[in-house]
């Protein structure tokens, strides 16, 4: 007898996806607010600025995406390269 694999159906509902997304945004907002009250011990003065690491992480992520798009032009091969 074959066992059936259980499928995750929790996020199939639009209502549940919206609810999870809203909880995610609320948790991000709470973390940003808490960041104003936590004393940081940075090596440089700009590391102690409020929400520095959130902004730094966002800029780094967006930069990596744009760098990957440029590198794709360099690394990309023709469709029949391996033929």
trRosetta pair geometry for C-beta under 8 A, 3 or more apart (Angstrom, degrees):
i j d omega theta_ij theta_ji phi_ij phi_ji
8 11 6.8 21 136 20 104 95
9 12 4.8 -31 -165 3 68 129
10 13 7.5 -66 172 22 35 99
10 16 5.8 -148 164 164 69 156
11 16 5.8 -136 -111 108 40 117
11 17 5.5 79 -161 -80 80 85
11 20 6.9 -33 -108 7 99 154
12 16 7.6 40 53 49 46 130
13 16 4.2 80 73 8 103 105
13 17 6.9 -172 92 -8 54 83
14 17 5.7 -54 -147 37 35 112
14 18 6.3 34 155 -19 67 106
15 18 5.9 -56 -150 37 28 110
15 19 6.3 29 152 -20 63 109
16 19 5.5 -53 -145 37 33 114
16 20 6.3 32 157 -18 67 104
17 20 5.9 -54 -146 37 30 108
17 21 6.2 30 155 -18 64 108
18 21 5.7 -56 -146 38 30 112
18 22 6.2 30 155 -19 65 107
19 22 5.8 -54 -147 36 29 110
19 23 6.5 29 154 -17 63 105
20 23 5.7 -53 -148 37 32 111
20 24 6.4 36 151 -22 64 105
21 24 5.5 -53 -151 34 32 115
21 25 6.5 29 153 -16 65 104
22 25 5.8 -53 -147 37 33 109
22 26 6.3 34 154 -19 65 106
23 26 5.7 -54 -145 38 31 112
23 27 6.3 32 155 -19 65 105
24 27 5.9 -56 -149 35 29 109
24 28 6.6 29 152 -18 63 104
25 28 5.6 -52 -149 35 34 112
25 29 6.4 35 153 -19 65 105
26 29 5.6 -54 -148 37 33 112
26 30 6.3 35 152 -20 66 104
27 30 5.6 -50 -145 35 34 113
27 31 6.4 35 154 -19 64 104
28 31 5.7 -56 -149 37 32 111
28 32 6.5 32 153 -19 65 105
29 32 5.7 -53 -149 35 32 111
29 33 6.5 30 154 -17 65 105
30 33 5.8 -56 -149 38 32 109
30 34 6.2 31 154 -19 66 108
31 34 5.7 -52 -141 38 32 111
31 35 6.5 46 153 -35 61 100
31 54 8.0 142 116 -82 107 126
32 35 5.5 -45 -154 18 32 121
32 36 7.9 38 150 -23 57 92
32 51 5.8 21 -146 -99 91 114
32 54 6.3 15 -102 -56 93 167
33 36 6.2 -47 -171 17 41 111
33 37 7.8 17 144 -2 64 106
34 37 5.9 -70 -162 43 46 104
34 38 6.2 39 149 -24 79 111
35 38 6.0 -57 -138 33 34 108
35 50 6.0 118 122 -158 102 76
35 51 5.6 101 107 -74 149 62
35 53 7.9 -148 -136 43 135 101
35 54 7.1 -86 -61 -20 171 122
36 50 5.2 18 -101 -131 72 128
36 51 7.9 -10 -63 -35 76 86
40 47 6.4 -133 132 135 134 86
40 48 5.1 -175 74 -118 108 65
42 45 7.3 142 91 -103 123 9
42 46 7.5 -115 136 74 156 43
42 47 2.7 169 -147 92 147 121
42 48 4.7 -138 21 -48 124 75
42 52 7.9 5 -83 69 153 155
43 47 6.4 59 41 15 59 152
44 47 5.0 103 63 -7 77 104
45 48 6.2 -58 -167 28 43 109
46 49 5.5 -21 -166 -8 54 119
46 52 6.3 145 152 -132 73 141
47 52 5.8 -176 -142 103 34 157
47 53 7.8 43 -152 -59 75 88
48 52 7.4 63 56 -6 14 146
49 52 4.3 104 69 -61 92 113
51 54 4.6 -48 -166 41 82 119
51 55 5.8 81 134 -21 89 98
52 55 6.1 -64 -152 41 29 105
52 56 5.9 27 154 -19 67 114
53 56 5.4 -51 -136 41 33 115
53 57 6.0 36 160 -21 64 106
54 57 6.0 -55 -146 37 25 110
54 58 6.4 24 155 -17 61 108
55 58 5.8 -56 -147 37 31 111
55 59 6.2 26 157 -15 66 108
56 59 6.0 -56 -144 40 27 107
56 60 6.2 29 155 -20 63 110
57 60 5.7 -54 -143 37 29 113
57 61 6.3 30 158 -20 64 106
58 61 5.9 -55 -148 35 29 110
58 62 6.4 22 157 -12 64 108
59 62 6.0 -57 -145 41 30 107
59 63 6.1 33 155 -22 65 110
60 63 5.7 -57 -146 37 28 113
60 64 6.4 31 156 -21 64 105
61 64 5.8 -53 -150 32 30 111
61 65 6.8 31 152 -20 62 103
62 65 5.7 -52 -154 31 35 114
62 66 6.6 28 153 -12 66 105
63 66 5.9 -59 -149 40 33 106
63 67 6.1 33 154 -19 68 108
64 67 5.6 -53 -141 39 31 111
64 68 6.2 35 157 -22 64 105
65 68 5.8 -55 -150 34 28 112
65 69 6.7 30 151 -20 62 104
66 69 5.6 -49 -149 32 36 113
66 70 6.7 33 153 -15 65 102
67 70 5.8 -56 -151 38 34 108
67 71 6.1 29 153 -15 68 110
68 71 5.7 -56 -139 43 32 109
68 72 6.3 47 154 -36 63 99
69 72 5.7 -42 -152 18 30 119
69 73 7.7 34 150 -19 55 94
70 73 6.1 -50 -170 23 40 111
70 74 7.3 29 141 -11 66 105
71 74 5.3 -55 -154 39 47 112
71 75 5.7 26 156 -7 80 113
72 75 6.2 -64 -132 49 28 97
72 76 5.5 45 165 -46 66 108
73 76 6.2 -37 -132 13 20 118
77 81 3.9 1 155 -57 125 159
78 81 5.0 139 62 -58 73 86
80 83 4.4 -44 -170 23 85 127
